[in-house]
Amino acid sequence: MLVGRHVAFQLSGGQQDGNLEMFCHNNEIRIIRNEPNFTLTLNPPLPLPTSRPIHPFSQHPFTHHAKPHDPPVRSRIVWHTGVGWATCGVSYGAVVASASSLMKKLMLAHRLMAVSGFTDSPAVVVDRGARGGHLNSIITQSPHTPLAECPDVMALELVNGACAQLHVLTTSDDPFIAWITFLTPPGDSQNVSVHIRTTEAPAAGMAHDAPFAHRFPLTAAKVRLAFGPIGPIVLDGEAP
């Protein structure tokens, strides 16, 4: 819910759960709470674990496609069940492609963790070179460019070297929320784990163990438009 110049988080029962707002404290930028642990680090050093001396992309996309007025940021802010907004240890904060991506990531995280109601598809591992390298072209494009038919995208890199892109499938006009996650695990620059998350209600009459695409047809239709030739691999189990 938008309130003035900040976003008010709400729980499923309607109770307020803090605001997504920014604070300037001396030379620091803080969000959600005006506390030291809620500080954003602008243009942070990018993770480079010794187990993966070469980034899975030819150039690190966060720097190669950096926006001068919306730079990459590191944040330690998380949401814990029973605790609410908190911060993780200094060694675990992810780097996000831009400050605006972080804001969107926090909003989705709150919707997922605090309000819930999501169903996940089974994760499918897809070779980046499958179907003419279609997935590779997605993974290596600007982290600010969403898939076709997707209104938004977020990209982040974890301290362990795992890289993720979240492409949002829905807008405020849709009756549900859904997104796609592409996860490149640390130490493996060839395979990408793909899964879908949605709040769409299951189709009536479908068994609980029916294929994801049958249980959630509206989400599946959006995925097929966005995925192109790799859609059948992820949704229908086709071989690459």
KOLNUFI-308094 format. One line per field, with one value per residue (C-alpha): x, y, z; residue number from 1; residue in one letter. Coordinates in steps of 0.2 Angstrom, whole numbers, plus 5000, padded with zeros to 4 digits. Each point is the difference from the previous one (the first is absolute). Layout:
<atoms>
x: [X ...];
y: [Y ...];
z: [Z ...];
n: [NUM ...];
res: [A ...];
</atoms>
This chain:
<atoms>
x: [5000 5007 5000 5007 5019 5002 4992 4990 5002 4985 4997 4986 4989 5003 5012 5014 5017 5012 5003 5012 5007 5017 5010 5016 5011 5016 5008 4989 4984 4989 4983 4986 5008 5011 5013 5018 4997 4987 5013 5002 5017 5001 5011 5007 5014 4992 5001 5015 5002 5016 4990 4994 5014 4991 4983 4987 4996 5013 5000 4992 4983 4998 5014 4999 4982 5001 4989 5008 4985 4994 5016 5003 4997 5004 4987 4999 4981 4989 4983 4998 4984 4996 5013 4996 5013 5018 5017 5011 5019 5012 5007 4983 4993 4996 5005 4985 5001 4993 4992 4983 5002 5003 4984 4990 5009 4995 4982 4999 5009 4988 4985 5008 5005 4988 4984 5004 4987 5013 5002 5017 5003 5013 5017 5006 5018 5003 5016 5004 5003 4984 4988 5013 5006 4984 5003 5018 4994 4988 5013 5013 4989 5000 4993 4988 4992 4985 4994 4987 4983 5007 4998 5015 5016 5012 5018 5011 5016 5003 5016 5003 4999 4983 4992 4981 4988 4981 4989 4982 4986 4986 4994 4988 4986 5002 4991 5015 5019 5013 5018 5014 5017 5015 5014 5018 5008 5018 5013 4989 4998 4991 4985 4985 4987 4983 4985 4983 4991 4982 4985 4987 4987 5001 4988 4984 5000 5018 5009 5013 5014 4994 5014 5003 4994 4984 4997 5004 4995 5001 5017 5006 4993 5010 5016 4998 4999 5016 5010 4998 5009 5005 4982 4996 5016 4995 4981 4998 5016 5006 5018 5011];
y: [5000 5017 5013 5017 4997 4983 4983 4993 4982 4990 4983 4989 5005 5019 5004 5012 4992 5015 5012 4998 5018 5007 5010 5010 4999 5010 4992 4984 4995 4989 4991 4994 5004 5015 4988 4996 4982 5006 5010 4998 4998 5009 4992 4987 4988 4986 4982 4990 4983 4991 4985 5010 5012 5003 5007 4990 5014 5007 5017 5003 5007 5011 5011 4998 5006 5011 5015 5016 5005 4983 4990 4983 4998 4988 4997 4989 5002 4985 4995 4986 4992 5004 5014 5011 5012 4995 4999 4986 4998 5011 4986 4996 5016 4998 5012 5006 5008 5016 5010 4999 4981 4998 5010 4989 4984 5005 5003 4983 4992 5007 4994 4983 4998 5010 4998 4984 4991 4994 4984 4995 4990 4986 5007 4995 5001 5006 5001 5018 4994 4991 5005 5010 5008 5009 5000 5005 5016 5003 4998 5011 5015 5015 4996 5015 4992 4989 4986 5004 5001 5003 5017 4999 4991 4999 4993 4996 4990 4991 5000 4981 5005 4995 5012 5002 5009 5002 5005 5006 4993 5010 5018 5008 4996 4981 4991 4991 5003 4989 5000 4990 4997 4995 4994 4997 4990 5004 4991 4995 5013 4988 4994 5011 4995 5007 5001 5009 5007 5005 5005 4994 4989 4982 4996 4992 4981 4998 4987 5007 4990 5006 5008 5018 5007 4991 5006 5018 5003 5019 5000 4987 5011 5015 4989 4993 5017 5006 4984 4997 4984 4994 5001 4982 4994 5008 4998 4984 4990 5000 4995 5014];
z: [5000 4995 5014 4995 4995 5008 4998 5016 5002 5006 5007 4994 5015 4995 5014 4995 4999 4997 4985 4986 5002 4999 5013 4998 5015 4998 4984 5002 4991 5010 4996 5010 5016 5005 5008 4995 4995 4987 4990 4982 4992 4983 4987 5011 4996 4990 5007 4993 5010 4997 4994 4985 4994 4984 5000 4991 4988 4988 5010 5016 4995 5016 4995 4981 5000 5016 5000 5007 5010 5005 5004 5007 5019 5014 5013 5015 5003 5001 5006 5013 5005 5018 5000 4986 4992 5006 4993 4996 5004 4992 4989 4992 4992 4982 4986 4990 4983 5005 5014 4992 4997 5019 5004 4989 5007 5018 4995 4992 5015 5012 4989 5000 5018 5009 4990 4992 4988 4987 4991 4992 4985 5000 4996 4983 4995 4983 4990 4994 4983 4998 4985 4992 5015 5004 5019 4998 4991 5015 5013 4992 4995 5011 5018 4997 4985 5004 4989 4987 5007 5017 5008 5012 5005 5014 5000 5015 5005 5016 5009 4996 4981 4996 4987 4999 4989 5005 4985 5006 4989 5007 5002 5012 4987 5003 5014 5006 5001 4991 4996 4992 5008 4991 5012 4994 5014 5006 4990 4986 4986 4987 5009 5007 5012 4995 5011 5000 5015 5000 5010 4987 5007 4994 4986 5006 4999 4998 5010 5013 4990 4983 4990 5005 4983 5002 5017 4997 4981 5001 5007 4988 4985 5006 5002 4982 4993 5010 4998 4981 4995 5017 5007 4995 5009 5016 4999 4991 5003 4982 4997 4995];
n: [1 2 3 4 5 6 7 8 9 10 11 12 13 14 15 16 17 18 19 20 21 22 23 24 25 26 27 28 29 30 31 32 33 34 35 36 37 38 39 40 41 42 43 44 45 46 47 48 49 50 51 52 53 54 55 56 57 58 59 60 61 62 63 64 65 66 67 68 69 70 71 72 73 74 75 76 77 78 79 80 81 82 83 84 85 86 87 88 89 90 91 92 93 94 95 96 97 98 99 100 101 102 103 104 105 106 107 108 109 110 111 112 113 114 115 116 117 118 119 120 121 122 123 124 125 126 127 128 129 130 131 132 133 134 135 136 137 138 139 140 141 142 143 144 145 146 147 148 149 150 151 152 153 154 155 156 157 158 159 160 161 162 163 164 165 166 167 168 169 170 171 172 173 174 175 176 177 178 179 180 181 182 183 184 185 186 187 188 189 190 191 192 193 194 195 196 197 198 199 200 201 202 203 204 205 206 207 208 209 210 211 212 213 214 215 216 217 218 219 220 221 222 223 224 225 226 227 228 229 230 231 232 233 234 235 236 237 238 239 240];
res: [M L V G R H V A F Q L S G G Q Q D G N L E M F C H N N E I R I I R N E P N F T L T L N P P L P L P T S R P I H P F S Q H P F T H H A K P H D P P V R S R I V W H T G V G W A T C G V S Y G A V V A S A S S L M K K L M L A H R L M A V S G F T D S P A V V V D R G A R G G H L N S I I T Q S P H T P L A E C P D V M A L E L V N G A C A Q L H V L T T S D D P F I A W I T F L T P P G D S Q N V S V H I R T T E A P A A G M A H D A P F A H R F P L T A A K V R L A F G P I G P I V L D G E A P];
</atoms>
